[in-house]
Amino acid sequence: DADADADAHRSSNQPAWLLSVKSLEKAGNFLVMGLVRSVHNGALEALSAGLQGISTALLHPTSPPRARALPAKWVKSLLHRLSSGGDSLRWLRRSTGAAACIGALLNAE
């Protein structure tokens, strides 16, 4: 029953989530890829602020465990991309996006 679930959620003193964990993961992936691909300082600042904001919310102790795991997943994905070398590193020369991405995720912690 949806009303019972809502009442249970309200009584647990946990913040209500407007988006599913899957939607939050997609939003974070979009921000990470935007940071990786962008070379425009204004875009980097906006994307970085967005990633830090979403990561801060996800890392809150009352967040669902699957949601709290997303920032670590994004860091691992980025580090894997950096460590794989080859053509995947071409983007690193022209962009500060990787540094902005890691900085945003670490600042959220």
Buried (B, 14 or more C-beta within 10 A) or exposed (E): EEEEEEEEEEEEEBEEBEEEBEEBBEBBBEBBBBBBEBEEEEBBEBBBBBBBEBBBBBBEEEBEEBBBBBBBBBBEBBEEBEEEEEEEEEBBEEBBBBEBBBBBBEEBE
